[in-house]
Amino acid sequence: MITSVIFIILCIVIIVTAMLTLYFRDLLASVVSYSVMSLVLTVVFLHLDAPDVAIAEAGIGAALTTCIFVIAVRLTRRREE
């Protein structure tokens, strides 16, 4: 009972952070929201007894992809039109 409630809450958090990733106008805030979504997804994979997938998601999805996105945002110039 408790685990199903936690699972539903985690799924709702994933959906909300995915929507926030699309909603934010600031690119860095969007990357942070994506990173939070990826970390929560890692917890969901652990909850589903898939530790291999969780490690891959944490290493690639949360860490490596976030670093690449942050570097890309920092190298991008903002232009006013």
C-alpha positions as CSV (number, residue, x, y, z in Angstrom):
1,M,0.0,0.0,0.0
2,I,2.7,2.5,1.0
3,T,5.0,1.6,-1.8
4,S,2.2,2.1,-4.4
5,V,1.5,5.5,-3.0
6,I,5.2,6.4,-3.2
7,F,5.4,5.1,-6.7
8,I,2.4,7.2,-7.8
9,I,3.9,10.3,-6.1
10,L,7.2,9.7,-7.9
11,C,5.4,9.3,-11.2
12,I,3.6,12.6,-10.6
13,V,6.9,14.3,-9.8
14,I,8.4,13.0,-13.1
15,I,5.4,14.3,-15.1
16,V,5.6,17.7,-13.3
17,T,9.3,18.2,-13.8
18,A,9.0,17.2,-17.4
19,M,6.3,19.8,-17.9
20,L,8.5,22.4,-16.1
21,T,11.4,21.5,-18.4
22,L,9.2,22.6,-21.3
23,Y,7.7,25.6,-19.5
24,F,10.9,27.4,-18.3
25,R,12.1,30.1,-20.6
26,D,15.6,30.1,-19.0
27,L,17.7,27.3,-20.4
28,L,19.6,26.7,-17.3
29,A,16.5,26.3,-15.2
30,S,15.2,23.9,-17.8
31,V,18.4,21.8,-17.6
32,V,18.1,21.7,-13.8
33,S,14.5,20.5,-14.1
34,Y,15.5,17.8,-16.5
35,S,18.2,16.7,-14.1
36,V,15.7,16.4,-11.2
37,M,13.4,14.4,-13.5
38,S,16.3,12.1,-14.3
39,L,17.2,11.6,-10.7
40,V,13.6,10.8,-9.7
41,L,13.4,8.4,-12.6
42,T,16.5,6.7,-11.1
43,V,14.6,6.2,-7.9
44,V,11.7,4.8,-9.8
45,F,14.0,2.2,-11.5
46,L,15.3,1.3,-8.1
47,H,11.8,0.9,-6.8
48,L,11.0,-1.4,-9.8
49,D,14.1,-3.6,-8.8
50,A,16.1,-2.6,-11.8
51,P,19.4,-1.5,-10.3
52,D,21.4,-1.8,-13.6
53,V,19.0,0.5,-15.4
54,A,19.0,2.9,-12.4
55,I,22.8,3.1,-12.4
56,A,22.8,3.7,-16.1
57,E,20.2,6.4,-15.8
58,A,22.0,8.1,-12.9
59,G,25.3,8.0,-14.7
60,I,24.3,8.9,-18.2
61,G,20.9,10.7,-17.8
62,A,21.4,12.6,-14.6
63,A,25.2,13.2,-14.7
64,L,26.7,13.1,-18.2
65,T,23.7,14.6,-20.1
66,T,23.3,17.4,-17.5
67,C,27.0,18.3,-17.8
68,I,26.8,18.4,-21.6
69,F,23.6,20.6,-21.5
70,V,25.2,23.0,-18.9
71,I,28.3,23.3,-21.1
72,A,26.2,24.0,-24.2
73,V,24.1,26.6,-22.4
74,R,27.3,28.3,-21.1
75,L,28.8,28.4,-24.6
76,T,25.6,29.8,-26.1
77,R,25.3,33.5,-26.5
78,R,22.0,35.2,-25.8
79,R,21.1,37.8,-28.4
80,E,18.5,40.4,-28.0
81,E,16.3,41.0,-31.1
